[in-house]
Amino acid sequence: MEISSSRSVALIDIEGPPVARGEQFGRACRDQIKAYPEILRRTIAHESRLRNPVAQAPSPSIEDLVNRALRFLPKLERYAPEQVEEIRGIATGAGVPFGHALLINIRSEVGVFDGMPADGEGCTSFAVDRSATHDGTMLIGQNQDQAGVMEDLVVVLRVTPEHGPRMLMATFGGLMGYPGINDAGVGFMQNSLTNSVWRFGLPHYPMKRRLLEQRSIEDCLAVMKASPVGSCGNYVLVDRNRAVDVELTPDSMAVLASKEGIVAHANHFTDPELKKDDRRPSEWEDTLLRHSGLETLMQDRRGMLSASTMKELLSDHDGHPGSICRHHQPGQLAPVKTIYSVICEPDAGRMHLRLGNPCQGPYQVFEFD
């Protein structure tokens, strides 16, 4: 029997220079940070093929994972040295080795050196511009689908840096870059994508943190163009003026306009050129249903969409078990489900978050003030 999650998600406030922010984050999330390497070791095989579809090797030890994470350090130091300082602070605050804190901010990218196998992970994301909502505001959100054991690591992080916009993100203890919004009106959500290319490049997470430091979609696109990522990913973006979707690979980037103010995306390429090299795992076949289903539901309610409406739509079970609201599927070694549902109102600086399946209970509300 599947149990509805009843845990409240903690709000973690951090501020000041990078090292101080990291120490605050590390102290507040010490238990999640210490637990994360073992959870990653158990789930890494289920995430890594989303980066590299070749599948051979068994799961590595925690020591192997940490050593692999350290191989990415020079790339992070060149791309975002201030983030490396924040990670050092996380390690200090949590009382763990630096390599453990670094591993949290690289995640499944460490698993693709040997092309380890994975079960399916998938997310369903959306964005809505002012023309399609009932009150003329922007909306962005998603159902985050991963191995169910990741639920215990979920926190909301509110960042007040020395310079630039404040940030509010739904993330895991110790992970600095994950979906959310900033107080400049920029927001992003994410989806896994897979093509035939994987190279030893920049993990996506440092770039995700950079996205929340920007003030417009144009700024975000410039960040993506300048980020030498080693794998694929999809990004739903909003700012004060519009909503777009971006399919990003190590070799190219496709910017896709909204359809009458509505963006929906799951785990397959939709750009005509990029989809020629779509290598999604077979267990992702429900991506087509989730994408078309959410897009249709949103278009049917165009002009009436709101945070409340999206809570209803993200709870849809059409096509179960591979539905928008995903529940545990029997037979999976590390069952994939919706571990949280998040809906953001960037104009109001507000995030609605439901830990676990959105169909099973109310959302918590988090704000900048």
Contacts in CASP RR format, 6 or more apart in sequence:
PFRMAT RR
TARGET T0000
AUTHOR 0000-0000-0000
METHOD contacts of the structure
MODEL  1
MEISSSRSVALIDIEGPPVARGEQFGRACRDQIKAYPEILRRTIAHESRL
RNPVAQAPSPSIEDLVNRALRFLPKLERYAPEQVEEIRGIATGAGVPFGH
ALLINIRSEVGVFDGMPADGEGCTSFAVDRSATHDGTMLIGQNQDQAGVM
EDLVVVLRVTPEHGPRMLMATFGGLMGYPGINDAGVGFMQNSLTNSVWRF
GLPHYPMKRRLLEQRSIEDCLAVMKASPVGSCGNYVLVDRNRAVDVELTP
DSMAVLASKEGIVAHANHFTDPELKKDDRRPSEWEDTLLRHSGLETLMQD
RRGMLSASTMKELLSDHDGHPGSICRHHQPGQLAPVKTIYSVICEPDAGR
MHLRLGNPCQGPYQVFEFD
2 327 0 8 1.000
2 328 0 8 1.000
4 356 0 8 1.000
4 357 0 8 1.000
4 360 0 8 1.000
4 361 0 8 1.000
5 151 0 8 1.000
5 355 0 8 1.000
5 356 0 8 1.000
5 357 0 8 1.000
5 360 0 8 1.000
7 151 0 8 1.000
7 152 0 8 1.000
7 355 0 8 1.000
8 355 0 8 1.000
8 364 0 8 1.000
9 154 0 8 1.000
9 155 0 8 1.000
9 156 0 8 1.000
9 170 0 8 1.000
9 340 0 8 1.000
9 353 0 8 1.000
9 355 0 8 1.000
9 364 0 8 1.000
10 28 0 8 1.000
10 155 0 8 1.000
10 156 0 8 1.000
11 155 0 8 1.000
11 156 0 8 1.000
11 158 0 8 1.000
11 366 0 8 1.000
12 24 0 8 1.000
12 25 0 8 1.000
12 28 0 8 1.000
12 29 0 8 1.000
12 155 0 8 1.000
12 156 0 8 1.000
12 157 0 8 1.000
12 158 0 8 1.000
12 173 0 8 1.000
13 24 0 8 1.000
13 158 0 8 1.000
13 160 0 8 1.000
14 20 0 8 1.000
14 21 0 8 1.000
14 22 0 8 1.000
14 24 0 8 1.000
14 25 0 8 1.000
14 28 0 8 1.000
14 157 0 8 1.000
14 158 0 8 1.000
14 159 0 8 1.000
14 160 0 8 1.000
15 21 0 8 1.000
15 24 0 8 1.000
15 159 0 8 1.000
15 160 0 8 1.000
15 161 0 8 1.000
16 160 0 8 1.000
16 161 0 8 1.000
16 162 0 8 1.000
17 162 0 8 1.000
18 82 0 8 1.000
18 83 0 8 1.000
18 85 0 8 1.000
18 86 0 8 1.000
18 89 0 8 1.000
19 85 0 8 1.000
19 86 0 8 1.000
19 88 0 8 1.000
19 89 0 8 1.000
19 92 0 8 1.000
20 89 0 8 1.000
21 86 0 8 1.000
21 89 0 8 1.000
21 159 0 8 1.000
21 161 0 8 1.000
22 86 0 8 1.000
22 87 0 8 1.000
22 88 0 8 1.000
22 89 0 8 1.000
22 90 0 8 1.000
22 92 0 8 1.000
22 93 0 8 1.000
23 89 0 8 1.000
23 90 0 8 1.000
23 92 0 8 1.000
23 93 0 8 1.000
24 93 0 8 1.000
25 86 0 8 1.000
25 89 0 8 1.000
25 90 0 8 1.000
25 93 0 8 1.000
25 157 0 8 1.000
25 173 0 8 1.000
25 174 0 8 1.000
25 176 0 8 1.000
26 33 0 8 1.000
26 89 0 8 1.000
26 90 0 8 1.000
26 91 0 8 1.000
26 92 0 8 1.000
26 93 0 8 1.000
26 94 0 8 1.000
26 95 0 8 1.000
26 101 0 8 1.000
26 173 0 8 1.000
26 174 0 8 1.000
27 93 0 8 1.000
27 94 0 8 1.000
28 155 0 8 1.000
29 94 0 8 1.000
29 155 0 8 1.000
29 173 0 8 1.000
29 174 0 8 1.000
30 93 0 8 1.000
30 94 0 8 1.000
30 95 0 8 1.000
32 152 0 8 1.000
32 153 0 8 1.000
32 155 0 8 1.000
32 172 0 8 1.000
32 173 0 8 1.000
32 174 0 8 1.000
33 90 0 8 1.000
33 94 0 8 1.000
33 96 0 8 1.000
33 100 0 8 1.000
33 101 0 8 1.000
33 104 0 8 1.000
33 173 0 8 1.000
33 174 0 8 1.000
34 94 0 8 1.000
34 96 0 8 1.000
34 100 0 8 1.000
35 152 0 8 1.000
35 153 0 8 1.000
36 100 0 8 1.000
36 103 0 8 1.000
36 104 0 8 1.000
36 153 0 8 1.000
36 172 0 8 1.000
36 173 0 8 1.000
36 174 0 8 1.000
37 62 0 8 1.000
37 65 0 8 1.000
37 66 0 8 1.000
37 100 0 8 1.000
37 103 0 8 1.000
37 104 0 8 1.000
38 62 0 8 1.000
39 149 0 8 1.000
39 150 0 8 1.000
39 152 0 8 1.000
39 153 0 8 1.000
40 65 0 8 1.000
40 103 0 8 1.000
40 104 0 8 1.000
40 107 0 8 1.000
40 108 0 8 1.000
41 59 0 8 1.000
41 60 0 8 1.000
41 61 0 8 1.000
41 62 0 8 1.000
41 65 0 8 1.000
42 59 0 8 1.000
42 147 0 8 1.000
42 149 0 8 1.000
42 334 0 8 1.000
43 146 0 8 1.000
43 147 0 8 1.000
43 149 0 8 1.000
43 150 0 8 1.000
43 334 0 8 1.000
44 59 0 8 1.000
44 60 0 8 1.000
44 65 0 8 1.000
44 108 0 8 1.000
44 110 0 8 1.000
44 111 0 8 1.000
44 116 0 8 1.000
45 58 0 8 1.000
45 59 0 8 1.000
45 111 0 8 1.000
45 116 0 8 1.000
45 117 0 8 1.000
45 118 0 8 1.000
45 119 0 8 1.000
46 118 0 8 1.000
46 119 0 8 1.000
46 120 0 8 1.000
46 121 0 8 1.000
46 147 0 8 1.000
46 333 0 8 1.000
46 334 0 8 1.000
46 336 0 8 1.000
47 107 0 8 1.000
47 108 0 8 1.000
47 111 0 8 1.000
47 118 0 8 1.000
47 121 0 8 1.000
47 146 0 8 1.000
48 108 0 8 1.000
48 111 0 8 1.000
48 112 0 8 1.000
48 115 0 8 1.000
48 116 0 8 1.000
48 117 0 8 1.000
48 118 0 8 1.000
49 55 0 8 1.000
49 115 0 8 1.000
49 116 0 8 1.000
49 117 0 8 1.000
49 118 0 8 1.000
49 194 0 8 1.000
49 281 0 8 1.000
50 108 0 8 1.000
50 118 0 8 1.000
50 120 0 8 1.000
50 121 0 8 1.000
50 192 0 8 1.000
50 194 0 8 1.000
50 281 0 8 1.000
51 108 0 8 1.000
51 109 0 8 1.000
51 111 0 8 1.000
51 112 0 8 1.000
51 194 0 8 1.000
51 198 0 8 1.000
51 231 0 8 1.000
51 232 0 8 1.000
52 112 0 8 1.000
52 115 0 8 1.000
52 194 0 8 1.000
52 198 0 8 1.000
52 231 0 8 1.000
53 194 0 8 1.000
53 196 0 8 1.000
53 279 0 8 1.000
53 281 0 8 1.000
54 115 0 8 1.000
55 115 0 8 1.000
55 116 0 8 1.000
55 117 0 8 1.000
55 118 0 8 1.000
56 114 0 8 1.000
56 115 0 8 1.000
56 116 0 8 1.000
56 117 0 8 1.000
57 114 0 8 1.000
57 115 0 8 1.000
57 116 0 8 1.000
58 116 0 8 1.000
59 116 0 8 1.000
60 68 0 8 1.000
60 111 0 8 1.000
60 114 0 8 1.000
60 116 0 8 1.000
65 103 0 8 1.000
65 110 0 8 1.000
65 111 0 8 1.000
66 97 0 8 1.000
66 99 0 8 1.000
66 100 0 8 1.000
66 102 0 8 1.000
66 103 0 8 1.000
68 110 0 8 1.000
68 111 0 8 1.000
68 113 0 8 1.000
69 99 0 8 1.000
69 102 0 8 1.000
69 103 0 8 1.000
69 106 0 8 1.000
69 110 0 8 1.000
70 99 0 8 1.000
70 102 0 8 1.000
71 200 0 8 1.000
72 102 0 8 1.000
72 106 0 8 1.000
72 109 0 8 1.000
72 110 0 8 1.000
72 201 0 8 1.000
72 202 0 8 1.000
72 203 0 8 1.000
73 84 0 8 1.000
73 102 0 8 1.000
75 201 0 8 1.000
75 202 0 8 1.000
75 203 0 8 1.000
75 228 0 8 1.000
76 83 0 8 1.000
76 84 0 8 1.000
76 87 0 8 1.000
76 102 0 8 1.000
76 105 0 8 1.000
76 202 0 8 1.000
76 203 0 8 1.000
76 206 0 8 1.000
77 84 0 8 1.000
79 202 0 8 1.000
79 206 0 8 1.000
79 227 0 8 1.000
79 228 0 8 1.000
80 206 0 8 1.000
80 209 0 8 1.000
80 210 0 8 1.000
83 105 0 8 1.000
83 176 0 8 1.000
83 206 0 8 1.000
83 209 0 8 1.000
86 176 0 8 1.000
87 98 0 8 1.000
87 101 0 8 1.000
87 102 0 8 1.000
87 105 0 8 1.000
87 176 0 8 1.000
88 98 0 8 1.000
88 101 0 8 1.000
89 101 0 8 1.000
90 101 0 8 1.000
90 104 0 8 1.000
90 174 0 8 1.000
90 176 0 8 1.000
91 97 0 8 1.000
91 98 0 8 1.000
91 99 0 8 1.000
91 100 0 8 1.000
91 101 0 8 1.000
91 102 0 8 1.000
94 101 0 8 1.000
94 174 0 8 1.000
101 174 0 8 1.000
103 110 0 8 1.000
104 172 0 8 1.000
104 173 0 8 1.000
104 174 0 8 1.000
104 175 0 8 1.000
105 174 0 8 1.000
105 175 0 8 1.000
105 176 0 8 1.000
105 177 0 8 1.000
105 203 0 8 1.000
105 205 0 8 1.000
105 206 0 8 1.000
106 203 0 8 1.000
106 205 0 8 1.000
107 175 0 8 1.000
107 203 0 8 1.000
107 205 0 8 1.000
109 203 0 8 1.000
109 204 0 8 1.000
109 230 0 8 1.000
109 231 0 8 1.000
112 198 0 8 1.000
112 231 0 8 1.000
118 281 0 8 1.000
119 281 0 8 1.000
119 283 0 8 1.000
119 332 0 8 1.000
119 333 0 8 1.000
119 334 0 8 1.000
119 336 0 8 1.000
120 281 0 8 1.000
120 283 0 8 1.000
120 284 0 8 1.000
120 336 0 8 1.000
121 145 0 8 1.000
121 146 0 8 1.000
121 147 0 8 1.000
121 192 0 8 1.000
121 336 0 8 1.000
122 145 0 8 1.000
122 146 0 8 1.000
122 191 0 8 1.000
122 192 0 8 1.000
122 266 0 8 1.000
122 267 0 8 1.000
122 284 0 8 1.000
122 287 0 8 1.000
122 326 0 8 1.000
122 336 0 8 1.000
123 142 0 8 1.000
123 143 0 8 1.000
123 144 0 8 1.000
123 145 0 8 1.000
123 189 0 8 1.000
123 190 0 8 1.000
123 191 0 8 1.000
123 192 0 8 1.000
123 266 0 8 1.000
123 267 0 8 1.000
124 142 0 8 1.000
124 143 0 8 1.000
124 145 0 8 1.000
124 191 0 8 1.000
124 264 0 8 1.000
124 265 0 8 1.000
124 266 0 8 1.000
124 290 0 8 1.000
124 291 0 8 1.000
124 294 0 8 1.000
124 314 0 8 1.000
124 324 0 8 1.000
125 140 0 8 1.000
125 141 0 8 1.000
125 142 0 8 1.000
125 189 0 8 1.000
125 190 0 8 1.000
125 191 0 8 1.000
125 234 0 8 1.000
125 236 0 8 1.000
125 263 0 8 1.000
125 264 0 8 1.000
125 265 0 8 1.000
125 266 0 8 1.000
126 139 0 8 1.000
126 140 0 8 1.000
126 141 0 8 1.000
126 142 0 8 1.000
126 189 0 8 1.000
126 236 0 8 1.000
126 262 0 8 1.000
126 263 0 8 1.000
126 264 0 8 1.000
126 265 0 8 1.000
126 294 0 8 1.000
126 298 0 8 1.000
126 310 0 8 1.000
127 138 0 8 1.000
127 139 0 8 1.000
127 140 0 8 1.000
127 141 0 8 1.000
127 189 0 8 1.000
127 236 0 8 1.000
127 237 0 8 1.000
127 238 0 8 1.000
127 243 0 8 1.000
127 244 0 8 1.000
127 245 0 8 1.000
127 258 0 8 1.000
127 262 0 8 1.000
127 263 0 8 1.000
128 138 0 8 1.000
128 139 0 8 1.000
128 140 0 8 1.000
128 243 0 8 1.000
128 261 0 8 1.000
128 262 0 8 1.000
128 263 0 8 1.000
128 298 0 8 1.000
128 305 0 8 1.000
128 310 0 8 1.000
129 138 0 8 1.000
129 238 0 8 1.000
129 241 0 8 1.000
129 242 0 8 1.000
129 243 0 8 1.000
129 258 0 8 1.000
129 261 0 8 1.000
129 262 0 8 1.000
130 136 0 8 1.000
130 137 0 8 1.000
130 138 0 8 1.000
131 260 0 8 1.000
131 261 0 8 1.000
131 303 0 8 1.000
132 260 0 8 1.000
132 261 0 8 1.000
132 262 0 8 1.000
132 298 0 8 1.000
132 302 0 8 1.000
132 303 0 8 1.000
132 305 0 8 1.000
133 139 0 8 1.000
133 303 0 8 1.000
133 305 0 8 1.000
133 306 0 8 1.000
134 303 0 8 1.000
134 304 0 8 1.000
134 305 0 8 1.000
134 306 0 8 1.000
134 309 0 8 1.000
135 306 0 8 1.000
137 345 0 8 1.000
137 347 0 8 1.000
137 348 0 8 1.000
138 185 0 8 1.000
138 238 0 8 1.000
138 240 0 8 1.000
138 243 0 8 1.000
138 345 0 8 1.000
138 346 0 8 1.000
138 347 0 8 1.000
139 238 0 8 1.000
139 305 0 8 1.000
139 306 0 8 1.000
139 307 0 8 1.000
139 310 0 8 1.000
139 343 0 8 1.000
139 344 0 8 1.000
139 345 0 8 1.000
140 180 0 8 1.000
140 181 0 8 1.000
140 187 0 8 1.000
140 188 0 8 1.000
140 189 0 8 1.000
140 236 0 8 1.000
140 238 0 8 1.000
140 243 0 8 1.000
140 343 0 8 1.000
140 344 0 8 1.000
140 346 0 8 1.000
141 179 0 8 1.000
141 189 0 8 1.000
141 236 0 8 1.000
141 310 0 8 1.000
141 342 0 8 1.000
141 343 0 8 1.000
141 344 0 8 1.000
142 179 0 8 1.000
142 189 0 8 1.000
142 190 0 8 1.000
142 191 0 8 1.000
142 236 0 8 1.000
142 314 0 8 1.000
142 341 0 8 1.000
142 342 0 8 1.000
143 314 0 8 1.000
143 324 0 8 1.000
143 325 0 8 1.000
143 326 0 8 1.000
143 338 0 8 1.000
143 340 0 8 1.000
143 341 0 8 1.000
143 358 0 8 1.000
144 170 0 8 1.000
144 179 0 8 1.000
144 338 0 8 1.000
144 339 0 8 1.000
144 340 0 8 1.000
144 341 0 8 1.000
144 342 0 8 1.000
145 326 0 8 1.000
145 336 0 8 1.000
145 337 0 8 1.000
145 338 0 8 1.000
145 339 0 8 1.000
146 336 0 8 1.000
146 337 0 8 1.000
146 339 0 8 1.000
147 334 0 8 1.000
147 335 0 8 1.000
147 336 0 8 1.000
147 339 0 8 1.000
148 328 0 8 1.000
148 334 0 8 1.000
148 335 0 8 1.000
148 336 0 8 1.000
148 337 0 8 1.000
148 339 0 8 1.000
149 334 0 8 1.000
150 172 0 8 1.000
150 339 0 8 1.000
151 339 0 8 1.000
151 340 0 8 1.000
151 355 0 8 1.000
151 356 0 8 1.000
153 172 0 8 1.000
153 173 0 8 1.000
154 170 0 8 1.000
154 171 0 8 1.000
154 172 0 8 1.000
154 173 0 8 1.000
154 339 0 8 1.000
154 340 0 8 1.000
154 355 0 8 1.000
155 171 0 8 1.000
155 172 0 8 1.000
155 173 0 8 1.000
156 168 0 8 1.000
156 169 0 8 1.000
156 170 0 8 1.000
156 171 0 8 1.000
156 351 0 8 1.000
156 353 0 8 1.000
156 364 0 8 1.000
156 366 0 8 1.000
157 167 0 8 1.000
157 168 0 8 1.000
157 169 0 8 1.000
157 171 0 8 1.000
157 173 0 8 1.000
157 176 0 8 1.000
157 178 0 8 1.000
158 166 0 8 1.000
158 167 0 8 1.000
158 168 0 8 1.000
158 366 0 8 1.000
158 368 0 8 1.000
159 166 0 8 1.000
159 167 0 8 1.000
159 168 0 8 1.000
159 169 0 8 1.000
159 212 0 8 1.000
160 166 0 8 1.000
161 167 0 8 1.000
161 213 0 8 1.000
164 184 0 8 1.000
164 213 0 8 1.000
165 182 0 8 1.000
165 183 0 8 1.000
165 184 0 8 1.000
165 185 0 8 1.000
165 186 0 8 1.000
165 212 0 8 1.000
165 213 0 8 1.000
165 214 0 8 1.000
165 215 0 8 1.000
166 182 0 8 1.000
166 183 0 8 1.000
166 368 0 8 1.000
167 180 0 8 1.000
167 181 0 8 1.000
167 182 0 8 1.000
167 183 0 8 1.000
167 212 0 8 1.000
167 213 0 8 1.000
168 180 0 8 1.000
168 181 0 8 1.000
168 182 0 8 1.000
168 183 0 8 1.000
168 344 0 8 1.000
168 349 0 8 1.000
168 351 0 8 1.000
168 366 0 8 1.000
168 367 0 8 1.000
168 368 0 8 1.000
169 177 0 8 1.000
169 178 0 8 1.000
169 179 0 8 1.000
169 180 0 8 1.000
169 181 0 8 1.000
169 212 0 8 1.000
170 178 0 8 1.000
170 179 0 8 1.000
170 180 0 8 1.000
170 340 0 8 1.000
170 342 0 8 1.000
170 351 0 8 1.000
170 353 0 8 1.000
171 177 0 8 1.000
171 178 0 8 1.000
171 179 0 8 1.000
172 178 0 8 1.000
175 205 0 8 1.000
176 205 0 8 1.000
176 209 0 8 1.000
177 205 0 8 1.000
177 206 0 8 1.000
177 208 0 8 1.000
177 209 0 8 1.000
177 212 0 8 1.000
178 190 0 8 1.000
178 205 0 8 1.000
178 208 0 8 1.000
179 187 0 8 1.000
179 188 0 8 1.000
179 189 0 8 1.000
179 190 0 8 1.000
179 208 0 8 1.000
179 342 0 8 1.000
180 187 0 8 1.000
180 188 0 8 1.000
180 189 0 8 1.000
180 212 0 8 1.000
180 342 0 8 1.000
180 344 0 8 1.000
180 351 0 8 1.000
181 187 0 8 1.000
181 212 0 8 1.000
181 344 0 8 1.000
181 346 0 8 1.000
181 349 0 8 1.000
181 351 0 8 1.000
182 212 0 8 1.000
182 213 0 8 1.000
182 214 0 8 1.000
183 349 0 8 1.000
183 368 0 8 1.000
184 214 0 8 1.000
184 215 0 8 1.000
184 216 0 8 1.000
184 239 0 8 1.000
184 240 0 8 1.000
185 215 0 8 1.000
185 238 0 8 1.000
185 239 0 8 1.000
185 240 0 8 1.000
185 346 0 8 1.000
185 347 0 8 1.000
185 349 0 8 1.000
186 211 0 8 1.000
186 212 0 8 1.000
186 214 0 8 1.000
186 215 0 8 1.000
186 216 0 8 1.000
186 217 0 8 1.000
186 219 0 8 1.000
186 220 0 8 1.000
186 237 0 8 1.000
186 238 0 8 1.000
186 239 0 8 1.000
186 346 0 8 1.000
187 211 0 8 1.000
187 212 0 8 1.000
187 237 0 8 1.000
187 238 0 8 1.000
187 239 0 8 1.000
187 344 0 8 1.000
187 346 0 8 1.000
188 208 0 8 1.000
188 211 0 8 1.000
188 212 0 8 1.000
188 220 0 8 1.000
188 235 0 8 1.000
188 236 0 8 1.000
188 237 0 8 1.000
188 238 0 8 1.000
189 235 0 8 1.000
189 236 0 8 1.000
189 342 0 8 1.000
190 204 0 8 1.000
190 208 0 8 1.000
190 233 0 8 1.000
190 234 0 8 1.000
190 235 0 8 1.000
190 236 0 8 1.000
191 233 0 8 1.000
191 234 0 8 1.000
191 236 0 8 1.000
191 265 0 8 1.000
191 266 0 8 1.000
191 267 0 8 1.000
192 232 0 8 1.000
192 233 0 8 1.000
192 234 0 8 1.000
192 267 0 8 1.000
193 232 0 8 1.000
193 233 0 8 1.000
193 234 0 8 1.000
193 247 0 8 1.000
193 248 0 8 1.000
193 249 0 8 1.000
193 267 0 8 1.000
193 268 0 8 1.000
193 269 0 8 1.000
193 278 0 8 1.000
193 280 0 8 1.000
194 232 0 8 1.000
194 278 0 8 1.000
194 279 0 8 1.000
194 280 0 8 1.000
194 281 0 8 1.000
195 232 0 8 1.000
195 249 0 8 1.000
195 269 0 8 1.000
195 274 0 8 1.000
195 277 0 8 1.000
195 278 0 8 1.000
195 279 0 8 1.000
196 277 0 8 1.000
196 279 0 8 1.000
197 230 0 8 1.000
197 232 0 8 1.000
197 249 0 8 1.000
197 250 0 8 1.000
197 251 0 8 1.000
197 277 0 8 1.000
198 230 0 8 1.000
198 231 0 8 1.000
198 250 0 8 1.000
199 230 0 8 1.000
199 250 0 8 1.000
200 230 0 8 1.000
201 228 0 8 1.000
201 229 0 8 1.000
201 230 0 8 1.000
201 231 0 8 1.000
201 250 0 8 1.000
202 227 0 8 1.000
202 228 0 8 1.000
202 229 0 8 1.000
202 230 0 8 1.000
203 229 0 8 1.000
203 230 0 8 1.000
204 229 0 8 1.000
204 231 0 8 1.000
204 233 0 8 1.000
206 227 0 8 1.000
207 223 0 8 1.000
207 224 0 8 1.000
207 227 0 8 1.000
207 229 0 8 1.000
210 223 0 8 1.000
210 227 0 8 1.000
211 220 0 8 1.000
211 223 0 8 1.000
211 224 0 8 1.000
211 235 0 8 1.000
211 237 0 8 1.000
214 220 0 8 1.000
214 223 0 8 1.000
215 239 0 8 1.000
216 239 0 8 1.000
216 240 0 8 1.000
216 241 0 8 1.000
217 237 0 8 1.000
217 238 0 8 1.000
217 239 0 8 1.000
217 241 0 8 1.000
217 242 0 8 1.000
217 244 0 8 1.000
220 235 0 8 1.000
220 237 0 8 1.000
220 239 0 8 1.000
220 246 0 8 1.000
221 246 0 8 1.000
221 253 0 8 1.000
221 255 0 8 1.000
224 235 0 8 1.000
224 246 0 8 1.000
224 248 0 8 1.000
224 253 0 8 1.000
225 253 0 8 1.000
228 250 0 8 1.000
229 248 0 8 1.000
229 250 0 8 1.000
230 250 0 8 1.000
231 250 0 8 1.000
232 247 0 8 1.000
232 248 0 8 1.000
232 249 0 8 1.000
232 250 0 8 1.000
233 247 0 8 1.000
233 248 0 8 1.000
233 249 0 8 1.000
234 245 0 8 1.000
234 246 0 8 1.000
234 247 0 8 1.000
234 248 0 8 1.000
234 265 0 8 1.000
234 267 0 8 1.000
235 245 0 8 1.000
235 246 0 8 1.000
235 248 0 8 1.000
236 243 0 8 1.000
236 244 0 8 1.000
236 245 0 8 1.000
236 246 0 8 1.000
236 263 0 8 1.000
236 265 0 8 1.000
237 243 0 8 1.000
237 244 0 8 1.000
237 245 0 8 1.000
237 246 0 8 1.000
238 346 0 8 1.000
239 346 0 8 1.000
240 346 0 8 1.000
240 347 0 8 1.000
242 258 0 8 1.000
242 261 0 8 1.000
243 258 0 8 1.000
243 261 0 8 1.000
243 262 0 8 1.000
243 263 0 8 1.000
244 255 0 8 1.000
244 256 0 8 1.000
244 257 0 8 1.000
244 258 0 8 1.000
244 263 0 8 1.000
245 255 0 8 1.000
245 256 0 8 1.000
245 258 0 8 1.000
245 263 0 8 1.000
245 265 0 8 1.000
245 270 0 8 1.000
246 253 0 8 1.000
246 254 0 8 1.000
246 255 0 8 1.000
246 256 0 8 1.000
247 253 0 8 1.000
247 254 0 8 1.000
247 256 0 8 1.000
247 269 0 8 1.000
247 270 0 8 1.000
247 271 0 8 1.000
247 274 0 8 1.000
249 274 0 8 1.000
252 273 0 8 1.000
252 274 0 8 1.000
254 271 0 8 1.000
254 273 0 8 1.000
254 274 0 8 1.000
256 263 0 8 1.000
256 270 0 8 1.000
256 271 0 8 1.000
259 295 0 8 1.000
259 299 0 8 1.000
260 299 0 8 1.000
260 302 0 8 1.000
261 302 0 8 1.000
262 295 0 8 1.000
262 298 0 8 1.000
262 299 0 8 1.000
262 302 0 8 1.000
262 305 0 8 1.000
264 291 0 8 1.000
264 293 0 8 1.000
264 294 0 8 1.000
264 295 0 8 1.000
264 298 0 8 1.000
265 291 0 8 1.000
266 287 0 8 1.000
266 288 0 8 1.000
266 290 0 8 1.000
266 291 0 8 1.000
266 294 0 8 1.000
267 280 0 8 1.000
267 284 0 8 1.000
267 287 0 8 1.000
267 290 0 8 1.000
268 275 0 8 1.000
268 278 0 8 1.000
268 280 0 8 1.000
268 284 0 8 1.000
268 287 0 8 1.000
268 288 0 8 1.000
268 291 0 8 1.000
269 275 0 8 1.000
269 277 0 8 1.000
269 278 0 8 1.000
270 291 0 8 1.000
280 287 0 8 1.000
286 319 0 8 1.000
286 322 0 8 1.000
286 323 0 8 1.000
289 318 0 8 1.000
289 319 0 8 1.000
289 322 0 8 1.000
289 323 0 8 1.000
290 322 0 8 1.000
290 323 0 8 1.000
290 324 0 8 1.000
293 316 0 8 1.000
293 318 0 8 1.000
293 324 0 8 1.000
294 313 0 8 1.000
294 314 0 8 1.000
294 316 0 8 1.000
294 324 0 8 1.000
297 313 0 8 1.000
297 316 0 8 1.000
298 305 0 8 1.000
298 313 0 8 1.000
301 309 0 8 1.000
301 313 0 8 1.000
307 343 0 8 1.000
307 345 0 8 1.000
307 350 0 8 1.000
307 352 0 8 1.000
310 343 0 8 1.000
311 341 0 8 1.000
311 343 0 8 1.000
311 352 0 8 1.000
311 354 0 8 1.000
311 358 0 8 1.000
311 363 0 8 1.000
313 324 0 8 1.000
314 324 0 8 1.000
314 325 0 8 1.000
314 341 0 8 1.000
314 343 0 8 1.000
314 358 0 8 1.000
315 324 0 8 1.000
315 325 0 8 1.000
315 341 0 8 1.000
315 357 0 8 1.000
315 358 0 8 1.000
315 359 0 8 1.000
316 323 0 8 1.000
316 324 0 8 1.000
316 325 0 8 1.000
317 323 0 8 1.000
317 324 0 8 1.000
317 325 0 8 1.000
317 359 0 8 1.000
318 324 0 8 1.000
320 327 0 8 1.000
321 327 0 8 1.000
321 329 0 8 1.000
322 329 0 8 1.000
325 338 0 8 1.000
325 341 0 8 1.000
325 357 0 8 1.000
325 358 0 8 1.000
325 359 0 8 1.000
326 336 0 8 1.000
326 337 0 8 1.000
326 338 0 8 1.000
326 357 0 8 1.000
327 337 0 8 1.000
327 338 0 8 1.000
327 357 0 8 1.000
328 335 0 8 1.000
328 336 0 8 1.000
328 337 0 8 1.000
329 335 0 8 1.000
329 336 0 8 1.000
329 337 0 8 1.000
337 356 0 8 1.000
337 357 0 8 1.000
338 356 0 8 1.000
338 357 0 8 1.000
338 358 0 8 1.000
339 355 0 8 1.000
339 356 0 8 1.000
340 353 0 8 1.000
340 354 0 8 1.000
340 355 0 8 1.000
340 356 0 8 1.000
341 353 0 8 1.000
341 354 0 8 1.000
341 356 0 8 1.000
341 357 0 8 1.000
341 358 0 8 1.000
341 363 0 8 1.000
342 351 0 8 1.000
342 352 0 8 1.000
342 353 0 8 1.000
342 354 0 8 1.000
343 351 0 8 1.000
343 352 0 8 1.000
343 353 0 8 1.000
343 363 0 8 1.000
344 350 0 8 1.000
344 351 0 8 1.000
344 352 0 8 1.000
345 351 0 8 1.000
345 352 0 8 1.000
348 367 0 8 1.000
349 367 0 8 1.000
349 368 0 8 1.000
350 365 0 8 1.000
350 366 0 8 1.000
350 367 0 8 1.000
351 365 0 8 1.000
351 366 0 8 1.000
351 367 0 8 1.000
352 363 0 8 1.000
352 364 0 8 1.000
352 365 0 8 1.000
353 363 0 8 1.000
353 364 0 8 1.000
353 365 0 8 1.000
353 366 0 8 1.000
354 360 0 8 1.000
354 361 0 8 1.000
354 362 0 8 1.000
354 363 0 8 1.000
354 364 0 8 1.000
355 364 0 8 1.000
END
